[in-house]
Amino acid sequence: MIEHDTIELMRECDAGIQMGIAAIDEVKEHAKNTEFKRMLDDYQREYAELQNELQEVLHSYNDEGKDPNPVAKGMAWLKTNVMMAVKETDEEIADLLTDGCNMGIKSLNKYLNQYGAADGRSKDFTRRLIELQDRQLKELQKYL
């Protein structure tokens, strides 16, 4: 049970990290403010570092991870591209990413509860990812 919950929790983190990286990638070229662009690059780099760490853990369990839900990924892509076509501003980018962070934090907390038998290392990793999204959420507020 511990191994199953650990793998499932890590797979959900993997999908969440991929969504975070993709979301930033979709919007950063539209950012106007230099400081804002730098912040987006920094967060994308942090997500990538966590993804590399996560892949090592998943490989130790002979697991390849999990791609984001295609429907969720498609809806996020559609919403982002429609909003960027209508209103290409830093405020709109911050708004879109704020929604993503909120959904990520909510989902990851749900998975922490759902996979309660996961090992401590995977729970700590999940909490670090939640903290990253929470920090990003707070930094985005100044661009809303």
C-alpha positions as CSV (number, residue, x, y, z in Angstrom):
1,M,0.0,0.0,0.0
2,I,2.8,2.4,0.8
3,E,4.5,1.8,-2.5
4,H,1.3,2.2,-4.5
5,D,0.3,5.4,-2.8
6,T,3.8,6.8,-3.1
7,I,3.9,6.1,-6.9
8,E,0.4,7.5,-7.4
9,L,1.2,10.7,-5.4
10,M,4.5,11.2,-7.4
11,R,2.6,10.6,-10.7
12,E,0.1,13.4,-9.8
13,C,3.0,15.7,-8.9
14,D,4.5,14.8,-12.3
15,A,1.3,15.8,-14.1
16,G,1.1,19.0,-12.1
17,I,4.6,20.0,-12.8
18,Q,4.2,19.4,-16.5
19,M,1.1,21.6,-16.4
20,G,3.0,24.3,-14.6
21,I,5.9,24.3,-17.1
22,A,3.5,24.3,-20.1
23,A,1.4,27.1,-18.7
24,I,4.4,29.4,-18.2
25,D,5.7,28.4,-21.6
26,E,2.4,29.4,-23.3
27,V,2.4,32.9,-21.8
28,K,5.9,34.1,-21.1
29,E,6.5,35.3,-24.7
30,H,3.5,37.6,-24.2
31,A,4.9,39.2,-21.0
32,K,5.8,42.9,-21.3
33,N,7.5,43.7,-18.1
34,T,11.2,42.6,-17.9
35,E,10.9,41.7,-14.2
36,F,7.8,39.7,-14.8
37,K,9.5,37.7,-17.6
38,R,12.4,37.0,-15.3
39,M,10.0,35.8,-12.6
40,L,8.3,33.5,-15.1
41,D,11.7,32.1,-16.3
42,D,12.7,31.5,-12.6
43,Y,9.6,29.6,-11.8
44,Q,9.8,27.6,-15.0
45,R,13.4,26.7,-14.0
46,E,12.3,25.7,-10.5
47,Y,9.5,23.5,-11.9
48,A,12.1,21.8,-14.2
49,E,14.5,21.2,-11.3
50,L,11.6,19.6,-9.3
51,Q,10.7,17.5,-12.4
52,N,14.3,16.2,-12.6
53,E,14.2,15.3,-9.0
54,L,10.9,13.6,-9.4
55,Q,11.9,11.6,-12.4
56,E,14.7,10.0,-10.3
57,V,12.2,9.0,-7.7
58,L,9.8,7.6,-10.3
59,H,12.6,5.7,-12.0
60,S,13.6,4.1,-8.7
61,Y,10.1,2.6,-8.7
62,N,10.4,1.7,-12.4
63,D,7.6,4.1,-13.2
64,E,7.6,6.6,-16.1
65,G,5.3,9.2,-14.5
66,K,2.0,10.6,-15.7
67,D,1.1,13.0,-18.4
68,P,-1.5,15.6,-17.5
69,N,-5.1,14.8,-18.3
70,P,-5.5,15.5,-22.0
71,V,-8.9,17.2,-21.5
72,A,-7.5,19.5,-18.7
73,K,-4.4,20.2,-20.8
74,G,-6.5,21.1,-23.8
75,M,-8.9,23.3,-21.9
76,A,-6.0,25.1,-20.3
77,W,-4.4,25.6,-23.7
78,L,-7.6,26.9,-25.2
79,K,-8.4,29.3,-22.4
80,T,-4.8,30.7,-22.5
81,N,-4.8,31.2,-26.2
82,V,-8.3,32.8,-26.3
83,M,-7.4,35.1,-23.4
84,M,-4.1,36.1,-25.0
85,A,-5.8,36.8,-28.3
86,V,-8.3,39.0,-26.6
87,K,-6.1,40.8,-24.0
88,E,-2.4,40.3,-24.2
89,T,-1.3,42.0,-20.9
90,D,0.8,41.1,-17.9
91,E,-2.4,41.4,-15.8
92,E,-4.1,38.7,-17.9
93,I,-1.1,36.4,-17.8
94,A,-1.0,36.8,-14.0
95,D,-4.7,36.1,-13.8
96,L,-4.3,32.9,-15.9
97,L,-1.4,31.7,-13.9
98,T,-3.1,32.5,-10.6
99,D,-6.0,30.2,-11.6
100,G,-3.5,27.5,-12.5
101,C,-1.7,27.8,-9.1
102,N,-5.0,27.7,-7.2
103,M,-6.0,24.5,-9.1
104,G,-2.6,23.0,-8.5
105,I,-2.6,23.7,-4.8
106,K,-6.1,22.4,-4.4
107,S,-5.4,19.2,-6.4
108,L,-2.1,18.4,-4.6
109,N,-3.7,18.8,-1.2
110,K,-6.5,16.5,-2.3
111,Y,-3.9,13.9,-3.5
112,L,-1.9,14.2,-0.2
113,N,-5.1,13.2,1.6
114,Q,-6.1,10.5,-1.0
115,Y,-2.7,8.8,-1.0
116,G,-2.2,9.1,2.8
117,A,-0.1,5.9,2.9
118,A,2.6,7.4,0.7
119,D,6.1,7.5,2.2
120,G,7.4,10.6,3.9
121,R,9.8,11.6,1.1
122,S,6.9,11.8,-1.5
123,K,4.7,13.7,0.9
124,D,7.6,16.2,1.6
125,F,8.1,16.5,-2.2
126,T,4.4,17.3,-2.7
127,R,4.5,19.9,0.1
128,R,7.5,21.5,-1.6
129,L,5.6,21.7,-4.9
130,I,2.6,23.2,-3.1
131,E,4.9,25.8,-1.4
132,L,6.4,26.7,-4.8
133,Q,2.9,27.2,-6.3
134,D,1.9,29.2,-3.2
135,R,5.0,31.4,-3.5
136,Q,4.3,31.9,-7.2
137,L,0.7,32.8,-6.4
138,K,1.8,35.5,-4.0
139,E,4.3,37.0,-6.4
140,L,1.7,37.1,-9.2
141,Q,-0.6,39.3,-7.1
142,K,1.4,42.4,-7.8
143,Y,0.7,41.9,-11.6
144,L,-3.1,41.5,-11.2
